[in-house]
Amino acid sequence: MLLALALLQAITAAPPPAGAPQPPATIFAEPAALFIAACDANGDGRVTQTELTACVARSYATAEGAASGSIGYIAYADWAQAWLGDRNALPSPFEIDRDGDNRITLVELQARFAQFFVRFDRDKDGLLTRAELITIRGAPAGDRYGLRKKK
């Protein structure tokens, strides 16, 4: 009987098997939001439009070819890898390249991030807080922590 109880305890206390899917996130941040949060130059936990504009310029200057005034899509992918975390992170080069010349200028990149700023600034006070930069998503009905009820 004691052996059965010890075995039952070991089974229930065992960690989930390797390869088990991670539960879906209910709070997450878009790559652009993570970038914006990192633009808090004075460390007050808030980002102003001025801080964001300067931060985009500093990051853009690190892209290959930026000194020429524009970067190509491959250089943008490298920039996205370094600053957004992935070459395919949004915003895509196609949504930034507003004039369709297959080149991205600093002005185009700053304009796109200015749009993000307006979208994230929910209380319209001209400051972005961490709370405004995260997205809270509820689990679908009947789905708690990625586990659906069996029918």
PAFIPA-55341 format. One record per residue: x, y, z of N, C-alpha, C, O in turn. Coordinates in nm, 3 decimals, padded with zeros to 5 digits. Example, Ala and Ser with C-alpha at 12.3 -4.5 7.8 and 13.67 -1.06 7.14 Angstrom:
! PAFIPA-55341
ATOM, nxx, nyy, nzz, caxx, cayy, cazz, cxx, cyy, czz, oxx, oyy, ozz
ATOM, 01.319, -00.569, 00.780, 01.230, -00.450, 00.780, 01.320, -00.330, 00.780, 01.424, -00.332, 00.846 .
ATOM, 01.285, -00.225, 00.708, 01.367, -00.106, 00.714, 01.290, 00.003, 00.787, 01.341, 00.114, 00.804 .
! end
This chain:
! PAFIPA-55341
ATOM, nxx, nyy, nzz, caxx, cayy, cazz, cxx, cyy, czz, oxx, oyy, ozz
ATOM, 00.083, -00.119, 00.000, 00.000, 00.000, 00.000, 00.087, 00.125, 00.000, 00.061, 00.219, -00.075 .
ATOM, 00.192, 00.127, 00.084, 00.282, 00.241, 00.087, 00.354, 00.258, -00.046, 00.375, 00.370, -00.093 .
ATOM, 00.392, 00.147, -00.105, 00.457, 00.153, -00.236, 00.364, 00.214, -00.340, 00.408, 00.294, -00.423 .
ATOM, 00.237, 00.179, -00.337, 00.139, 00.233, -00.432, 00.122, 00.384, -00.410, 00.113, 00.459, -00.507 .
ATOM, 00.117, 00.428, -00.284, 00.104, 00.571, -00.256, 00.228, 00.647, -00.300, 00.216, 00.756, -00.356 .
ATOM, 00.347, 00.593, -00.278, 00.471, 00.658, -00.320, 00.476, 00.668, -00.472, 00.518, 00.770, -00.526 .
ATOM, 00.433, 00.563, -00.540, 00.430, 00.564, -00.686, 00.330, 00.668, -00.737, 00.359, 00.741, -00.832 .
ATOM, 00.213, 00.674, -00.676, 00.112, 00.771, -00.715, 00.163, 00.914, -00.695, 00.139, 01.000, -00.779 .
ATOM, 00.233, 00.938, -00.584, 00.287, 01.071, -00.557, 00.394, 01.107, -00.660, 00.399, 01.221, -00.707 .
ATOM, 00.478, 01.013, -00.697, 00.582, 01.038, -00.796, 00.522, 01.070, -00.932, 00.573, 01.155, -01.005 .
ATOM, 00.414, 01.002, -00.966, 00.350, 01.026, -01.095, 00.287, 01.164, -01.100, 00.303, 01.236, -01.199 .
ATOM, 00.216, 01.203, -00.994, 00.150, 01.334, -00.994, 00.248, 01.448, -00.980, 00.216, 01.560, -01.021 .
ATOM, 00.365, 01.426, -00.923, 00.464, 01.532, -00.904, 00.562, 01.541, -01.021, 00.647, 01.631, -01.024 .
ATOM, 00.551, 01.449, -01.115, 00.645, 01.447, -01.227, 00.624, 01.571, -01.314, 00.511, 01.615, -01.335 .
ATOM, 00.734, 01.627, -01.365, 00.720, 01.743, -01.455, 00.656, 01.701, -01.586, 00.657, 01.582, -01.619 .
ATOM, 00.601, 01.796, -01.660, 00.541, 01.759, -01.788, 00.646, 01.699, -01.880, 00.763, 01.734, -01.871 .
ATOM, 00.605, 01.610, -01.967, 00.702, 01.547, -02.057, 00.768, 01.649, -02.148, 00.709, 01.750, -02.185 .
ATOM, 00.893, 01.619, -02.184, 00.965, 01.708, -02.276, 00.888, 01.719, -02.406, 00.832, 01.620, -02.454 .
ATOM, 00.885, 01.835, -02.461, 00.814, 01.856, -02.585, 00.668, 01.894, -02.565, 00.596, 01.919, -02.662 .
ATOM, 00.623, 01.898, -02.438, 00.485, 01.941, -02.413, 00.474, 02.088, -02.449, 00.563, 02.167, -02.417 .
ATOM, 00.367, 02.126, -02.517, 00.355, 02.266, -02.559, 00.341, 02.359, -02.439, 00.280, 02.326, -02.337 .
ATOM, 00.400, 02.475, -02.454, 00.388, 02.578, -02.352, 00.247, 02.635, -02.360, 00.194, 02.653, -02.470 .
ATOM, 00.186, 02.664, -02.247, 00.052, 02.722, -02.253, 00.056, 02.855, -02.329, 00.156, 02.926, -02.324 .
ATOM, -00.052, 02.888, -02.398, -00.052, 03.014, -02.472, -00.041, 03.132, -02.377, -00.095, 03.130, -02.266 .
ATOM, 00.030, 03.233, -02.421, 00.049, 03.353, -02.340, -00.082, 03.430, -02.331, -00.156, 03.440, -02.429 .
ATOM, -00.108, 03.483, -02.216, -00.224, 03.570, -02.203, -00.180, 03.715, -02.197, -00.261, 03.806, -02.218 .
ATOM, -00.053, 03.738, -02.169, 00.005, 03.871, -02.173, 00.128, 03.862, -02.262, 00.216, 03.779, -02.239 .
ATOM, 00.134, 03.948, -02.363, 00.250, 03.946, -02.451, 00.277, 04.086, -02.501, 00.197, 04.177, -02.482 .
ATOM, 00.392, 04.103, -02.566, 00.429, 04.232, -02.624, 00.474, 04.210, -02.767, 00.548, 04.116, -02.797 .
ATOM, 00.428, 04.297, -02.854, 00.471, 04.293, -02.993, 00.618, 04.332, -03.001, 00.666, 04.406, -02.915 .
ATOM, 00.692, 04.284, -03.102, 00.831, 04.324, -03.117, 00.849, 04.476, -03.119, 00.944, 04.528, -03.061 .
ATOM, 00.760, 04.547, -03.186, 00.770, 04.694, -03.191, 00.753, 04.752, -03.051, 00.820, 04.850, -03.018 .
ATOM, 00.666, 04.694, -02.970, 00.645, 04.743, -02.834, 00.770, 04.720, -02.749, 00.807, 04.806, -02.669 .
ATOM, 00.834, 04.605, -02.766, 00.959, 04.579, -02.692, 01.066, 04.680, -02.730, 01.139, 04.729, -02.645 .
ATOM, 01.075, 04.709, -02.859, 01.171, 04.809, -02.906, 01.141, 04.945, -02.843, 01.231, 05.013, -02.793 .
ATOM, 01.014, 04.984, -02.845, 00.976, 05.113, -02.789, 01.008, 05.120, -02.641, 01.057, 05.223, -02.593 .
ATOM, 00.981, 05.014, -02.567, 01.012, 05.013, -02.424, 01.161, 05.035, -02.400, 01.200, 05.099, -02.302 .
ATOM, 01.244, 04.982, -02.488, 01.389, 04.998, -02.474, 01.435, 05.140, -02.506, 01.551, 05.174, -02.483 .
ATOM, 01.348, 05.222, -02.559, 01.383, 05.360, -02.596, 01.367, 05.458, -02.481, 01.381, 05.579, -02.501 .
ATOM, 01.339, 05.410, -02.363, 01.324, 05.494, -02.244, 01.462, 05.548, -02.205, 01.532, 05.486, -02.125 .
ATOM, 01.499, 05.661, -02.261, 01.635, 05.716, -02.246, 01.666, 05.761, -02.104, 01.779, 05.747, -02.059 .
ATOM, 01.568, 05.815, -02.033, 01.597, 05.868, -01.899, 01.561, 05.772, -01.787, 01.575, 05.807, -01.670 .
ATOM, 01.515, 05.653, -01.820, 01.491, 05.550, -01.719, 01.373, 05.575, -01.627, 01.369, 05.524, -01.516 .
ATOM, 01.275, 05.654, -01.674, 01.160, 05.684, -01.588, 01.043, 05.587, -01.609, 00.936, 05.606, -01.550 .
ATOM, 01.062, 05.485, -01.692, 00.957, 05.388, -01.716, 00.852, 05.435, -01.815, 00.748, 05.370, -01.831 .
ATOM, 00.878, 05.547, -01.882, 00.786, 05.601, -01.982, 00.867, 05.643, -02.103, 00.982, 05.683, -02.091 .
ATOM, 00.805, 05.634, -02.220, 00.872, 05.672, -02.344, 00.793, 05.785, -02.408, 00.672, 05.775, -02.427 .
ATOM, 00.863, 05.893, -02.440, 00.802, 06.005, -02.510, 00.825, 05.989, -02.660, 00.908, 05.909, -02.703 .
ATOM, 00.751, 06.066, -02.738, 00.771, 06.064, -02.883, 00.914, 06.108, -02.917, 00.975, 06.054, -03.009 .
ATOM, 00.966, 06.206, -02.843, 01.102, 06.254, -02.867, 01.205, 06.144, -02.841, 01.299, 06.126, -02.919 .
ATOM, 01.187, 06.070, -02.731, 01.277, 05.959, -02.702, 01.270, 05.853, -02.811, 01.372, 05.799, -02.854 .
ATOM, 01.150, 05.823, -02.856, 01.133, 05.721, -02.960, 01.198, 05.765, -03.091, 01.268, 05.686, -03.154 .
ATOM, 01.176, 05.887, -03.132, 01.233, 05.937, -03.258, 01.385, 05.930, -03.255, 01.448, 05.887, -03.352 .
ATOM, 01.445, 05.970, -03.144, 01.591, 05.965, -03.130, 01.641, 05.820, -03.127, 01.745, 05.789, -03.184 .
ATOM, 01.568, 05.735, -03.062, 01.607, 05.594, -03.050, 01.601, 05.524, -03.187, 01.690, 05.447, -03.221 .
ATOM, 01.498, 05.553, -03.264, 01.488, 05.496, -03.399, 01.607, 05.543, -03.482, 01.665, 05.464, -03.557 .
ATOM, 01.644, 05.669, -03.468, 01.760, 05.722, -03.544, 01.889, 05.653, -03.502, 01.971, 05.618, -03.587 .
ATOM, 01.907, 05.632, -03.373, 02.030, 05.564, -03.325, 02.037, 05.421, -03.377, 02.142, 05.375, -03.421 .
ATOM, 01.923, 05.351, -03.373, 01.923, 05.212, -03.418, 01.940, 05.205, -03.570, 02.011, 05.118, -03.620 .
ATOM, 01.876, 05.295, -03.642, 01.886, 05.298, -03.788, 02.031, 05.320, -03.831, 02.076, 05.261, -03.929 .
ATOM, 02.102, 05.402, -03.760, 02.241, 05.433, -03.794, 02.330, 05.308, -03.789, 02.437, 05.308, -03.849 .
ATOM, 02.286, 05.203, -03.719, 02.365, 05.080, -03.711, 02.345, 04.990, -03.832, 02.421, 04.895, -03.851 .
ATOM, 02.245, 05.018, -03.914, 02.215, 04.933, -04.030, 02.317, 04.956, -04.140, 02.362, 05.068, -04.163 .
ATOM, 02.351, 04.848, -04.206, 02.446, 04.857, -04.317, 02.388, 04.945, -04.428, 02.277, 04.921, -04.476 .
ATOM, 02.462, 05.046, -04.467, 02.419, 05.135, -04.574, 02.343, 05.257, -04.527, 02.309, 05.343, -04.608 .
ATOM, 02.316, 05.268, -04.397, 02.237, 05.380, -04.345, 02.301, 05.515, -04.375, 02.232, 05.615, -04.394 .
ATOM, 02.432, 05.518, -04.379, 02.502, 05.644, -04.405, 02.469, 05.699, -04.543, 02.484, 05.819, -04.567 .
ATOM, 02.426, 05.612, -04.635, 02.392, 05.657, -04.770, 02.253, 05.722, -04.776, 02.217, 05.781, -04.877 .
ATOM, 02.176, 05.710, -04.668, 02.044, 05.772, -04.664, 01.928, 05.674, -04.676, 01.814, 05.710, -04.649 .
ATOM, 01.957, 05.551, -04.716, 01.852, 05.450, -04.723, 01.915, 05.311, -04.713, 02.033, 05.292, -04.743 .
ATOM, 01.834, 05.217, -04.670, 01.882, 05.079, -04.660, 01.789, 04.989, -04.742, 01.671, 05.019, -04.760 .
ATOM, 01.845, 04.880, -04.791, 01.765, 04.783, -04.864, 01.694, 04.688, -04.770, 01.712, 04.693, -04.649 .
ATOM, 01.613, 04.601, -04.828, 01.534, 04.508, -04.748, 01.620, 04.408, -04.671, 01.583, 04.367, -04.561 .
ATOM, 01.733, 04.368, -04.726, 01.820, 04.275, -04.655, 01.882, 04.345, -04.534, 01.889, 04.287, -04.425 .
ATOM, 01.926, 04.468, -04.552, 01.980, 04.544, -04.439, 01.871, 04.568, -04.336, 01.897, 04.567, -04.215 .
ATOM, 01.748, 04.590, -04.382, 01.637, 04.606, -04.288, 01.616, 04.477, -04.209, 01.590, 04.483, -04.089 .
ATOM, 01.625, 04.361, -04.275, 01.609, 04.234, -04.205, 01.716, 04.218, -04.098, 01.688, 04.169, -03.989 .
ATOM, 01.838, 04.261, -04.128, 01.945, 04.258, -04.028, 01.912, 04.352, -03.913, 01.934, 04.319, -03.796 .
ATOM, 01.859, 04.471, -03.945, 01.818, 04.566, -03.841, 01.708, 04.504, -03.754, 01.713, 04.513, -03.632 .
ATOM, 01.609, 04.442, -03.817, 01.500, 04.380, -03.744, 01.550, 04.268, -03.653, 01.502, 04.253, -03.541 .
ATOM, 01.646, 04.192, -03.700, 01.705, 04.086, -03.617, 01.767, 04.146, -03.492, 01.747, 04.097, -03.381 .
ATOM, 01.844, 04.252, -03.510, 01.914, 04.314, -03.397, 01.819, 04.389, -03.303, 01.836, 04.382, -03.182 .
ATOM, 01.721, 04.458, -03.358, 01.642, 04.551, -03.276, 01.501, 04.502, -03.244, 01.442, 04.548, -03.147 .
ATOM, 01.447, 04.410, -03.324, 01.313, 04.359, -03.299, 01.314, 04.213, -03.255, 01.214, 04.159, -03.209 .
ATOM, 01.431, 04.148, -03.271, 01.444, 04.011, -03.224, 01.434, 03.904, -03.330, 01.466, 03.788, -03.303 .
ATOM, 01.390, 03.940, -03.451, 01.375, 03.841, -03.557, 01.369, 03.911, -03.691, 01.312, 04.020, -03.703 .
ATOM, 01.427, 03.850, -03.792, 01.427, 03.909, -03.926, 01.286, 03.927, -03.983, 01.263, 04.015, -04.066 .
ATOM, 01.194, 03.844, -03.937, 01.057, 03.849, -03.989, 00.959, 03.920, -03.896, 00.838, 03.915, -03.917 .
ATOM, 01.012, 03.984, -03.793, 00.924, 04.055, -03.699, 00.857, 04.173, -03.768, 00.911, 04.232, -03.862 .
ATOM, 00.740, 04.204, -03.722, 00.669, 04.319, -03.775, 00.714, 04.445, -03.704, 00.739, 04.441, -03.583 .
ATOM, 00.726, 04.555, -03.771, 00.673, 04.582, -03.904, 00.764, 04.527, -04.015, 00.886, 04.522, -04.001 .
ATOM, 00.701, 04.486, -04.122, 00.775, 04.434, -04.236, 00.832, 04.550, -04.317, 00.783, 04.662, -04.306 .
ATOM, 00.934, 04.524, -04.397, 00.988, 04.631, -04.480, 00.885, 04.685, -04.579, 00.892, 04.801, -04.619 .
ATOM, 00.790, 04.601, -04.618, 00.691, 04.643, -04.716, 00.596, 04.748, -04.659, 00.550, 04.837, -04.732 .
ATOM, 00.566, 04.738, -04.529, 00.477, 04.839, -04.471, 00.551, 04.966, -04.435, 00.488, 05.070, -04.416 .
ATOM, 00.682, 04.961, -04.424, 00.761, 05.081, -04.393, 00.794, 05.157, -04.521, 00.792, 05.280, -04.522 .
ATOM, 00.824, 05.085, -04.626, 00.864, 05.146, -04.754, 00.741, 05.207, -04.822, 00.684, 05.147, -04.913 .
ATOM, 00.702, 05.325, -04.777, 00.578, 05.387, -04.824, 00.582, 05.430, -04.971, 00.478, 05.433, -05.037 .
ATOM, 00.700, 05.464, -05.022, 00.705, 05.508, -05.162, 00.732, 05.393, -05.259, 00.737, 05.414, -05.380 .
ATOM, 00.750, 05.271, -05.207, 00.765, 05.153, -05.291, 00.892, 05.146, -05.373, 00.895, 05.082, -05.478 .
ATOM, 00.999, 05.213, -05.327, 01.124, 05.214, -05.404, 01.220, 05.102, -05.361, 01.336, 05.100, -05.403 .
ATOM, 01.173, 05.010, -05.277, 01.254, 04.898, -05.225, 01.370, 04.946, -05.139, 01.469, 04.874, -05.124 .
ATOM, 01.359, 05.063, -05.084, 01.459, 05.120, -04.994, 01.384, 05.178, -04.874, 01.271, 05.224, -04.887 .
ATOM, 01.447, 05.176, -04.759, 01.387, 05.229, -04.638, 01.474, 05.343, -04.587, 01.594, 05.326, -04.564 .
ATOM, 01.412, 05.459, -04.571, 01.483, 05.575, -04.519, 01.454, 05.588, -04.369, 01.361, 05.527, -04.317 .
ATOM, 01.535, 05.669, -04.304, 01.512, 05.696, -04.162, 01.375, 05.761, -04.143, 01.303, 05.726, -04.049 .
ATOM, 01.339, 05.852, -04.230, 01.209, 05.920, -04.218, 01.095, 05.818, -04.226, 00.998, 05.828, -04.151 .
ATOM, 01.104, 05.722, -04.317, 00.999, 05.620, -04.329, 00.991, 05.535, -04.202, 00.882, 05.505, -04.154 .
ATOM, 01.107, 05.496, -04.149, 01.107, 05.414, -04.027, 01.052, 05.493, -03.909, 00.975, 05.440, -03.829 .
ATOM, 01.092, 05.618, -03.897, 01.041, 05.700, -03.787, 00.890, 05.722, -03.801, 00.819, 05.724, -03.702 .
ATOM, 00.842, 05.739, -03.924, 00.699, 05.759, -03.946, 00.620, 05.635, -03.902, 00.513, 05.647, -03.842 .
ATOM, 00.672, 05.517, -03.934, 00.601, 05.394, -03.894, 00.599, 05.380, -03.742, 00.496, 05.342, -03.686 .
ATOM, 00.711, 05.411, -03.676, 00.712, 05.400, -03.530, 00.629, 05.511, -03.466, 00.579, 05.492, -03.355 .
ATOM, 00.613, 05.623, -03.532, 00.522, 05.727, -03.482, 00.379, 05.676, -03.484, 00.300, 05.707, -03.395 .
ATOM, 00.344, 05.597, -03.586, 00.211, 05.536, -03.592, 00.191, 05.436, -03.478, 00.085, 05.432, -03.416 .
ATOM, 00.294, 05.357, -03.452, 00.287, 05.265, -03.337, 00.265, 05.344, -03.208, 00.185, 05.305, -03.124 .
ATOM, 00.337, 05.456, -03.194, 00.327, 05.537, -03.074, 00.181, 05.579, -03.052, 00.128, 05.565, -02.941 .
ATOM, 00.118, 05.629, -03.156, -00.022, 05.674, -03.146, -00.112, 05.556, -03.110, -00.201, 05.570, -03.027 .
ATOM, -00.090, 05.442, -03.173, -00.175, 05.324, -03.145, -00.160, 05.275, -03.002, -00.260, 05.242, -02.938 .
ATOM, -00.037, 05.271, -02.951, -00.014, 05.220, -02.816, -00.055, 05.320, -02.708, -00.086, 05.280, -02.596 .
ATOM, -00.056, 05.449, -02.739, -00.087, 05.552, -02.639, -00.238, 05.554, -02.613, -00.309, 05.642, -02.662 .
ATOM, -00.284, 05.457, -02.535, -00.428, 05.439, -02.513, -00.492, 05.558, -02.440, -00.606, 05.595, -02.470 .
ATOM, -00.420, 05.617, -02.346, -00.480, 05.729, -02.273, -00.450, 05.865, -02.337, -00.492, 05.969, -02.286 .
ATOM, -00.379, 05.862, -02.447, -00.350, 05.983, -02.528, -00.284, 06.094, -02.447, -00.314, 06.212, -02.464 .
ATOM, -00.191, 06.054, -02.356, -00.120, 06.155, -02.277, 00.019, 06.187, -02.331, 00.092, 06.265, -02.271 .
ATOM, 00.056, 06.128, -02.446, 00.186, 06.156, -02.506, 00.301, 06.080, -02.443, 00.417, 06.109, -02.471 .
ATOM, 00.270, 05.983, -02.358, 00.370, 05.899, -02.293, 00.327, 05.754, -02.307, 00.209, 05.721, -02.295 .
ATOM, 00.425, 05.668, -02.332, 00.394, 05.525, -02.336, 00.450, 05.460, -02.210, 00.569, 05.472, -02.180 .
ATOM, 00.364, 05.390, -02.139, 00.406, 05.315, -02.020, 00.415, 05.168, -02.057, 00.366, 05.126, -02.162 .
ATOM, 00.476, 05.090, -01.970, 00.485, 04.946, -01.996, 00.344, 04.886, -02.006, 00.321, 04.796, -02.088 .
ATOM, 00.251, 04.934, -01.926, 00.114, 04.882, -01.929, 00.051, 04.905, -02.066, -00.029, 04.822, -02.112 .
ATOM, 00.084, 05.015, -02.132, 00.028, 05.042, -02.264, 00.096, 04.959, -02.372, 00.040, 04.939, -02.480 .
ATOM, 00.217, 04.910, -02.344, 00.293, 04.837, -02.445, 00.270, 04.687, -02.443, 00.320, 04.615, -02.530 .
ATOM, 00.195, 04.638, -02.346, 00.165, 04.496, -02.343, 00.022, 04.473, -02.392, -00.061, 04.564, -02.387 .
ATOM, -00.004, 04.354, -02.438, -00.136, 04.316, -02.485, -00.184, 04.202, -02.397, -00.111, 04.104, -02.375 .
ATOM, -00.304, 04.213, -02.348, -00.362, 04.107, -02.266, -00.467, 04.038, -02.351, -00.558, 04.101, -02.405 .
ATOM, -00.452, 03.907, -02.360, -00.543, 03.828, -02.443, -00.604, 03.719, -02.356, -00.532, 03.646, -02.287 .
ATOM, -00.733, 03.707, -02.359, -00.800, 03.602, -02.285, -00.793, 03.470, -02.360, -00.781, 03.468, -02.482 .
ATOM, -00.799, 03.362, -02.285, -00.800, 03.229, -02.347, -00.934, 03.207, -02.415, -01.037, 03.256, -02.366 .
ATOM, -00.935, 03.135, -02.526, -01.063, 03.104, -02.592, -01.156, 03.028, -02.496, -01.109, 02.962, -02.404 .
ATOM, -01.284, 03.039, -02.518, -01.382, 02.970, -02.433, -01.350, 02.821, -02.426, -01.323, 02.757, -02.527 .
ATOM, -01.352, 02.768, -02.306, -01.325, 02.626, -02.286, -01.178, 02.591, -02.293, -01.143, 02.473, -02.293 .
ATOM, -01.091, 02.689, -02.299, -00.948, 02.664, -02.313, -00.876, 02.734, -02.198, -00.866, 02.857, -02.197 .
ATOM, -00.827, 02.659, -02.106, -00.753, 02.717, -01.995, -00.613, 02.662, -01.999, -00.591, 02.541, -01.987 .
ATOM, -00.517, 02.751, -02.015, -00.376, 02.714, -02.021, -00.348, 02.617, -02.135, -00.262, 02.530, -02.123 .
ATOM, -00.422, 02.632, -02.243, -00.396, 02.550, -02.360, -00.458, 02.412, -02.355, -00.437, 02.332, -02.446 .
ATOM, -00.534, 02.383, -02.250, -00.595, 02.251, -02.237, -00.743, 02.261, -02.265, -00.815, 02.327, -02.190 .
ATOM, -00.788, 02.199, -02.369, -00.930, 02.203, -02.404, -01.002, 02.091, -02.328, -00.946, 01.985, -02.302 .
ATOM, -01.125, 02.118, -02.295, -01.207, 02.016, -02.229, -01.237, 01.905, -02.330, -01.271, 01.931, -02.445 .
ATOM, -01.223, 01.785, -02.283, -01.253, 01.671, -02.370, -01.403, 01.652, -02.378, -01.474, 01.664, -02.278 .
ATOM, -01.448, 01.621, -02.497, -01.592, 01.603, -02.518, -01.630, 01.460, -02.501, -01.747, 01.425, -02.515 .
! end
